[in-house]
C-alpha cells in the first residue's frame, strides 16, 4: 500500500517555537553546533534559543517549509539574501549575547569562515533542515527540501548548502547536489559546500 504524500506548508510567525523545537532536537549532536555549544548539558536550551534567533533574522517566515505534522522543517533564504545584514545583527545584538554568551566568539569565527566560502552566484540557500528525532527516516526532511527544489527548477535557479555531517552527503547527492568545496577551522569541524544546478 502506497503511503500518502507528505504535506508541506509554509511556516507562519506562530510556528517559530515549533520550528525552534524541531531544529533543537534535530541538531543535538550536529558537529558545527556542538563546536559552538560544547556543553551537552546546556546545549538543548542553547539550540532552542539559537534557532529562535535564526528565525528572527528572516524577513519572511513563509520561506521556512514545514513537513508533516510538525515533523521536519527547512529554513531557506532567497537568492541574494544568504547573508544576515549588518543592521539585523546590530538589532539583535542583545539576543545574540544572551543566546551565545561565551560561545559568541566561536560562532562569529565559524560564520566568517562559512561566508568566505559561500558562492556569490544567485541561488536559493538551504540554511538549515532538521527532522524531529522520533520522525527521522520517514522522508519528512527530504520532502521539506524537495518542495523548494521544485521551485528552484521552475525558476531556473541553483541551490546551495553547507553541512558538517558527512553522513548527509549521500542524501543531498541523491537530490542533485554535488560537493564543490571543503573547509574547516583549525579547531572546528569539517564542512562540505554543496551546489545543485536546476533541472
Secondary structure, DSSP 8 states (H G I E B T S, - for coil): -------EEE--GGGHHHHHHHHHHHTTT-HHHHHHS--HHHHHHHHHHHHHHHHHT-S-GGGEEEETTTTEEEEEE-TT--S--HHHHHHTHHHHHHHHGGGHHHHHHHHHHHHHHS--S-EEEEEEEEE-GGGTTSSHHHHHHHHHHHHHHHHT-EEEEEES-GGGHHHHHHTT-EEEEEEE-TTS-EEEEEEE---
